[in-house]
Amino acid sequence: MSMAEVCNANEQLVYAKNSLVTDNVMHYCPGCSHGTIHKVIAEVVSDMGLENRCIGVSPVGCSVLAYNYIDIDWAEAAHGRACAVATGIKRVCPDKMVFTYQGDGDLAAIGTGETIHACNRGENITVIYVNNAIYGMTGGQMSPTTLPGMVTATSPLGRDVKLHGYPYKIGDMVAMLDGVCYVTRQAVNSPANVRKAKKAVRTAFENSMAGKGLSLVEFVATCSSGWKLTPVAANRWMEENLFPAYPLGDIKNV
């Protein structure tokens, strides 16, 4: 093959945006993990042929505008109530693939009750949980997953476990419940981790459609604005600090 033929062949290998990802300009800050996670979800939905059978539930938080970026059916939930709304949708429409898309300030704080009981009941939904250890949308306040010593808008001297308690590792906790079939912790900070994350989301969706119970996919994520770091520095800080506290990999896989 001549060099010209090689070049022509390579020109055909053009990356194409997934058809479910809209052309709307995302509101997420530069370096935010949400955009890549959206892409992963959209690709899994397409790969599984669930475009017309998938319903996402997004509550209050940085995830509130997810419907604007992934072209599937969505329902909005009150702050923390996504698992309750998803439960109702899935029970009325058992043939649909129903998932929630929530942050740590939503799922692990105001929504703890709804989350725990949906897990305990074994609802056939998937929970996508984005953990960046801070309240990203409302100004960078301390969240339930903020690390000890971590500076936030409401812990300017760093999180003090004697005053504020310890970080809430909800993935480890719900893994003990019989209704939960799959719990995994992933990230999208590198191409290799994106591939692992996509496989994890697909496993969770397959479990939900097979009626095996609730699956929870936690994404350890960055918040450049809340952490007051550049995107590159935020990725490095996440790898050095969040990954040891929230180790990546499967926690439970029945």
Solvent accessible surface area in square Angstrom, and as a share of the most:
residue,aa,sasa,rsa
1,M,175,0.78
2,S,59,0.38
3,M,145,0.65
4,A,65,0.50
5,E,91,0.41
6,V,53,0.30
7,C,61,0.37
8,N,84,0.43
9,A,50,0.38
10,N,86,0.44
11,E,111,0.50
12,Q,141,0.63
13,L,148,0.74
14,V,114,0.65
15,Y,154,0.59
16,A,79,0.61
17,K,107,0.45
18,N,26,0.13
19,S,101,0.65
20,L,15,0.07
21,V,22,0.13
22,T,39,0.23
23,D,125,0.65
24,N,70,0.36
25,V,140,0.81
26,M,65,0.29
27,H,85,0.38
28,Y,29,0.11
29,C,62,0.37
30,P,108,0.68
31,G,41,0.39
32,C,30,0.18
33,S,11,0.07
34,H,7,0.03
35,G,19,0.18
36,T,47,0.27
37,I,0,0.00
38,H,1,0.00
39,K,64,0.27
40,V,0,0.00
41,I,0,0.00
42,A,0,0.00
43,E,30,0.13
44,V,1,0.00
45,V,0,0.00
46,S,28,0.18
47,D,77,0.40
48,M,42,0.19
49,G,50,0.48
50,L,8,0.04
51,E,65,0.29
52,N,136,0.70
53,R,102,0.37
54,C,1,0.01
55,I,22,0.11
56,G,0,0.00
57,V,0,0.00
58,S,0,0.00
59,P,0,0.00
60,V,56,0.32
61,G,18,0.17
62,C,35,0.21
63,S,3,0.02
64,V,41,0.23
65,L,58,0.29
66,A,0,0.00
67,Y,99,0.38
68,N,52,0.26
69,Y,3,0.01
70,I,1,0.00
71,D,91,0.47
72,I,21,0.11
73,D,94,0.49
74,W,43,0.15
75,A,27,0.21
76,E,91,0.41
77,A,10,0.08
78,A,68,0.53
79,H,58,0.26
80,G,0,0.00
81,R,86,0.31
82,A,0,0.00
83,C,0,0.00
84,A,49,0.38
85,V,48,0.28
86,A,0,0.00
87,T,13,0.07
88,G,37,0.35
89,I,33,0.17
90,K,14,0.06
91,R,152,0.55
92,V,122,0.70
93,C,40,0.24
94,P,94,0.59
95,D,77,0.40
96,K,52,0.22
97,M,0,0.00
98,V,0,0.00
99,F,0,0.00
100,T,0,0.00
101,Y,1,0.00
102,Q,0,0.00
103,G,21,0.21
104,D,2,0.01
105,G,8,0.08
106,D,5,0.03
107,L,0,0.00
108,A,3,0.03
109,A,35,0.27
110,I,82,0.42
111,G,0,0.00
112,T,34,0.20
113,G,39,0.37
114,E,47,0.21
115,T,0,0.00
116,I,38,0.19
117,H,110,0.49
118,A,0,0.00
119,C,0,0.00
120,N,87,0.45
121,R,120,0.44
122,G,17,0.16
123,E,11,0.05
124,N,46,0.24
125,I,0,0.00
126,T,0,0.00
127,V,0,0.00
128,I,0,0.00
129,Y,1,0.01
130,V,2,0.01
131,N,0,0.00
132,N,11,0.06
133,A,0,0.00
134,I,4,0.02
135,Y,58,0.22
136,G,27,0.26
137,M,94,0.42
138,T,79,0.46
139,G,50,0.48
140,G,3,0.03
141,Q,52,0.23
142,M,43,0.19
143,S,4,0.03
144,P,28,0.18
145,T,0,0.00
146,T,0,0.00
147,L,19,0.09
148,P,73,0.46
149,G,51,0.49
150,M,15,0.07
151,V,97,0.56
152,T,10,0.06
153,A,69,0.53
154,T,77,0.45
155,S,3,0.02
156,P,94,0.59
157,L,175,0.87
158,G,6,0.06
159,R,16,0.06
160,D,67,0.35
161,V,40,0.23
162,K,193,0.82
163,L,136,0.67
164,H,58,0.26
165,G,28,0.27
166,Y,160,0.61
167,P,23,0.15
168,Y,60,0.23
169,K,89,0.38
170,I,2,0.01
171,G,0,0.00
172,D,63,0.32
173,M,63,0.28
174,V,0,0.00
175,A,15,0.11
176,M,149,0.67
177,L,42,0.21
178,D,145,0.75
179,G,15,0.14
180,V,1,0.00
181,C,6,0.04
182,Y,6,0.02
183,V,0,0.00
184,T,0,0.00
185,R,5,0.02
186,Q,16,0.07
187,A,0,0.00
188,V,17,0.10
189,N,37,0.19
190,S,38,0.24
191,P,99,0.62
192,A,45,0.35
193,N,24,0.12
194,V,31,0.18
195,R,160,0.58
196,K,121,0.51
197,A,0,0.00
198,K,61,0.26
199,K,151,0.64
200,A,4,0.03
201,V,0,0.00
202,R,93,0.34
203,T,36,0.21
204,A,0,0.00
205,F,0,0.00
206,E,77,0.35
207,N,12,0.06
208,S,1,0.01
209,M,58,0.26
210,A,68,0.52
211,G,44,0.42
212,K,120,0.51
213,G,5,0.05
214,L,0,0.00
215,S,0,0.00
216,L,0,0.00
217,V,0,0.00
218,E,3,0.01
219,F,1,0.00
220,V,1,0.00
221,A,1,0.01
222,T,3,0.02
223,C,14,0.09
224,S,8,0.05
225,S,58,0.37
226,G,12,0.11
227,W,27,0.10
228,K,162,0.69
229,L,62,0.31
230,T,86,0.50
231,P,57,0.36
232,V,105,0.60
233,A,26,0.20
234,A,0,0.00
235,N,52,0.27
236,R,125,0.46
237,W,67,0.23
238,M,1,0.01
239,E,73,0.33
240,E,112,0.50
241,N,51,0.26
242,L,0,0.00
243,F,35,0.15
244,P,90,0.57
245,A,24,0.19
246,Y,2,0.01
247,P,78,0.49
248,L,63,0.31
249,G,28,0.27
250,D,85,0.44
251,I,58,0.29
252,K,44,0.18
253,N,92,0.47
254,V,123,0.71
